[in-house]
Amino acid sequence: MTIDPTRIGELVTERTTGILGVHVYGMACDVDGIQKIAEEYGLRVLYDGAHSFGTEVDGRPVAQFGDATMFSFHATKLFHSAEGGALAVLDPLLKNRIDLLKNFGIKNENEVVMPGINGKMNEIQAALGLVVLRHVDAEREARGRLAKVYDERLGSLEGVSVFSLPGHVRSSMQYYVIRVDEKVAPVGRDRLYEKLREFNVFSRRYFHPLCSSLNCYRSHPSASPQNLPVANRIAGEVLALPFFGALGVEGANRVSDMIHHIFQNS
Ligand SMILES: *Cc1c(COP(=O)(O)O)cnc(C)c1O
């Protein structure tokens, strides 16, 4: 469900300067495949790493790939500081420039070397982040136990696919998503979502609607559904299930029971 490196080359024009990949749910993009294309065409590689705090590829942190990776520390993320984020860059010169840009271009007491913005993290949020950081590993492990329950309980349901990561990727455990193929399953994704709500279980159709279908983008030729067949199909299939440590194995089993119940009674 990440960008397909085999399809990037055909989209490159003389105006193309970079590739933007999004690491989704906890999975990483094909970082090696993307890097190869980037080198072939002389492009920069930027990653939206909002879901990938703790994702590893071949045992390496995901931020070690590409020119820059942007993490989100919004309250909905596994690691958070209520709002905020971090930009990881490999090139020290680029880091230096970004450090200036985020602090009004102030180099020292006497020198302001470029126009910048106030992009600093404030101390209160940083303090919250330090506290949350202590809980991240335990939370990720707890979510790993929930993922096992969901995998086992839902993986064999007709028309449901669970997300299996390749062995060389460690998930950040940001989200747990299933896909529901309404041609095979007794209920479609939207119906399952509605039915779960009746049980007071709030799943999310994440990402739905696709950003390419929003009014502000849909008129772009690149946003036409013919260009995005996979994304358009998946947007109608994905469902993010409750996924937080405090849910517990018992909670994940109850959610699974409900899904089985909904399937049997549809
Ligand atoms: C949360 C999220 C963002 C936005 O992060 P902010 O910190 O709110 O700017 C961007 N991309 C993805 C994939 C996200 O999940």
The ligand as an SDF file (V2000), in Angstrom:
LIG
                    3D

 15 15  0  0  0  0  0  0  0  0999 V2000
   -0.7170   12.5130   11.1180 C   0  0  0  0  0  0  0  0  0  0  0  0
   -0.2360   12.4850    9.7360 C   0  0  0  0  0  0  0  0  0  0  0  0
    0.2570   13.6280    9.0980 C   0  0  0  0  0  0  0  0  0  0  0  0
    0.1580   15.0080    9.7210 C   0  0  0  0  0  0  0  0  0  0  0  0
    0.9470   15.1850   10.8010 O   0  0  0  0  0  0  0  0  0  0  0  0
    0.8160   16.5780   11.5900 P   0  0  0  0  0  0  0  0  0  0  0  0
    1.7500   16.4390   12.7330 O   0  0  0  0  0  0  0  0  0  0  0  0
   -0.6190   16.7140   11.9970 O   0  0  0  0  0  0  0  0  0  0  0  0
    1.2270   17.6370   10.6310 O   0  0  0  0  0  0  0  0  0  0  0  0
    0.7780   13.5180    7.8380 C   0  0  0  0  0  0  0  0  0  0  0  0
    0.8280   12.3360    7.1900 N   0  0  0  0  0  0  0  0  0  0  0  0
    0.3390   11.2080    7.7480 C   0  0  0  0  0  0  0  0  0  0  0  0
    0.4410    9.9210    6.9870 C   0  0  0  0  0  0  0  0  0  0  0  0
   -0.2060   11.2330    9.0270 C   0  0  0  0  0  0  0  0  0  0  0  0
   -0.7200   10.1370    9.5730 O   0  0  0  0  0  0  0  0  0  0  0  0
  1  2  1  0
  2  3  1  0
  2 14  2  0
  3  4  1  0
  3 10  2  0
  4  5  1  0
  5  6  1  0
  6  7  2  0
  6  8  1  0
  6  9  1  0
 10 11  1  0
 11 12  2  0
 12 13  1  0
 12 14  1  0
 14 15  1  0
M  END
$$$$
